[in-house]
Amino acid sequence: MSIKLSGLALRDLDEIRHYTVKTWGRDQWLTYYRGLVRTFEGISANPDGGRDRSLFAAGLCSVNYRRHAVFYVRIAAAGDEPVILRIVHQRRNMPALVYFEDIDV
């Protein structure tokens, strides 16, 4: 099972990398990145284990990793495998994502 990330999730990951390297350095980024990858692997292994976020979009789930919420959904075009849609800092206004950004489920 491979880990699939949307374009927005890849952008989120790059922004997290940039901020973490700038603020805490490369070693801290590598540690945080490894933790995110373990979170992605956990989603891939157990896609039904996340928190139900169907209030935002049908089938949407999330899992927390430290200060970030990882949003994902199973997508038929991806063989019903989970796809990471966004990686959002917990300080973000989660309901606003539905109205102001393209979750594109």
C-alpha positions in Angstrom: 0.0 0.0 0.0 1.5 3.3 -1.0 0.9 6.7 0.6 -0.8 9.2 -1.6 -0.8 13.0 -1.1 -2.9 15.6 -2.9 -1.2 18.6 -4.4 -2.5 20.7 -1.5 -1.0 18.2 1.0 2.3 18.4 -0.7 2.2 22.2 -0.6 1.3 21.9 3.2 4.3 19.6 3.7 6.6 22.0 1.9 5.4 24.9 4.0 5.9 22.9 7.2 9.4 22.0 6.1 10.3 25.6 5.3 9.0 27.0 8.6 10.5 24.2 10.7 14.0 24.5 9.0 13.9 28.3 9.4 12.7 28.2 13.0 14.3 25.1 14.5 16.8 23.8 12.0 17.2 20.9 9.6 17.6 18.2 12.3 14.3 19.1 13.9 12.6 19.1 10.4 13.9 15.5 9.8 12.6 14.4 13.1 9.2 15.9 12.5 9.1 14.6 8.9 9.8 11.1 10.1 6.9 11.4 12.5 4.6 12.6 9.8 5.6 9.7 7.6 4.8 7.3 10.4 1.4 9.0 10.7 0.8 8.6 7.0 1.8 4.9 7.2 -0.7 4.5 10.1 -3.4 6.0 8.0 -2.5 3.7 5.1 -2.5 0.6 7.4 -5.8 1.5 9.2 -7.8 4.1 7.2 -10.8 3.5 9.5 -8.9 4.5 12.6 -9.1 8.3 12.1 -11.5 10.8 13.6 -14.7 11.2 11.5 -14.8 14.6 9.9 -17.9 14.0 7.7 -19.3 17.3 9.0 -16.8 19.0 6.7 -17.0 16.6 3.7 -18.4 13.1 3.2 -15.9 10.4 4.2 -13.4 12.9 5.5 -11.3 11.7 8.5 -8.3 13.1 10.4 -5.5 12.0 12.6 -3.4 14.3 14.7 0.4 14.4 14.7 1.8 16.8 17.3 0.6 20.2 16.3 -0.9 19.2 12.9 -4.1 17.5 11.8 -3.8 15.2 8.8 -7.0 15.1 6.8 -7.7 12.2 4.4 -10.4 10.4 2.6 -10.7 7.2 0.7 -11.0 8.0 -3.0 -12.5 5.5 -5.6 -10.1 6.7 -8.3 -7.2 5.8 -6.1 -8.5 2.2 -5.7 -10.5 3.1 -2.5 -7.2 3.8 -0.8 -6.8 6.8 1.6 -5.4 10.0 0.1 -3.9 12.7 2.4 -5.8 15.9 1.4 -4.3 18.5 3.8 -1.8 18.8 6.7 -3.1 21.6 8.8 -1.7 23.3 11.9 -4.1 23.0 14.8 -4.4 26.8 15.2 -6.1 27.0 11.8 -9.8 27.5 11.7 -10.8 24.0 10.5 -14.4 24.9 9.4 -13.0 27.8 7.3 -11.2 25.2 5.1 -14.5 24.1 3.7 -15.5 27.6 2.7 -12.2 29.2 1.7 -10.1 26.4 0.4 -10.5 23.6 -2.0 -10.6 20.3 -0.1 -11.6 18.7 -3.5 -13.0 15.4 -2.3 
